Amino acid sequence: MSQYKLVYFQHRSRGELAVFVLAEAGVKYEDKRINWPGDWLALKSSQGISRFPFSRTPILEVDGVTIGESQAIARFLARRHGLYADDVFDQARIDMITDTMKDIYEKLLDIWFAKENKQELMDKYYNDVFPLLLQGLERVLKENNGGDGYFVGDKVTLADLSFADICYTMVDWRPGVLNDYPKLDALKKCIERRPRIVEWMKKRPEASI
Amino acid sequence: MKSCPSIASTTIERSEAMPSYKLYYFNARGRAEHSRLLFAMAGVEYQDVRYTREQWPVEKASGRFPFGQLPCLHVNGVMLAQSNAIARYLANEFGMAGKNNLEKAKVDMIVDAIDDLAQAMVKFFHEKDEQKKAEAKDEFKTKTVPILYGALERLLIANDGGDGFFVGEEPTLADFAFVTNGDYVKKFNPEVLDNYPKLKALQERVFELPRIAEWVKKRPVTEM
């Protein structure tokens, strides 16, 4: 049985997808949080590249090996714990969703870091960029049995978790963003009602992203 | 020096029901090239569709492309989007994605880290403010690239000394992602690989693979 140690900041951000996977799969792990930016800078200078392959977090330490890159970690855990797919084509569909959610996340991060033009940026992304992506997501969802289930196949996968994870922030910052996408909205609520996700969301650290 | 006879000398065996692939992109290497290298390496035929700037708005409006973006891959009657989802799918189909969960995670990790570099490049490429652009370019050269290339050199060396490929004993998507991205990094920093001897040798090794060399000779020459 592998021992997992997930090292990340106290935010949801890039680490949360791996956390969702571990929560949904009911897998125990050590959840090591670092205060950003202060402690992170100190850790980087003391442990640096020997511990953090790309000088970034999150990292997953497992069986003496370190895996970096948030999506690589999440996919590795999903594969191991029955939250991916066996069929390579289904895997590609899952990846397509998680990559799209990552694109959305990068925009949210842009907004979060913006100093002078925050509101302008938020309007631009929410009005001009997200609708096209959400339309695409709703369409892909509907292609799977009419859209009343999950993104791929007939059970929860990494795609649904990734969607719920990033959508939480999207909706938190601008409620109603999913109003035109009833199937997506229903899926988000469905994932957030799953017992292990409920349990995790109740106890996870408070963060704006 | 390691060779890879098993892939270089055989064509992937396919059943009669081999899918027909159609890869859609612009007339550029960009986000489609690592997929094109996979096709070349596997010796698998595909339609290499390239839209001009004039064609794209019409094609985009057709709604055929799930997120209105390219590249897309049409296969099994379905349109797949997202450059790395496509590349990983092809790599899995052609046996070049890593042989077990851990190897796949290592390949993914490298591909994603390289993608982060590409995003950083795109960002300062599009930056309009001259001051910010210069700062971003400088950060790219002095911080972003050294951090990534340092990490990649270490990872390569950790794989049995670094005279083969990134993961396992044969080329994977990680190696193809590295060389395609490397073409762009070279534009900003022509001698960058001089500081990373194993990476430099890897790049040469990949471009010397017979099927890759053949593809590079015949592919359209494009600026990007």
Interface residues (C-beta under 8 A of the other chain):
Chain A: I49 P53 F54 S55 V65 I67 G68 E69 S70 Q71 A72 I73 R75 F76 R79 R80 V88 F89 Q91 A92 R93 D95 M96 D99 T100 E106 L132 L133 G136 R139 V140
Chain B: P66 F67 G68 V75 N76 V78 L80 A81 Q82 S83 N84 A85 I86 R88 Y89 N92 E93 N101 L102 K104 A105 K106 D108 M109 D112 A113 D116 Q119 I147 L148 G150 A151 R154 L155
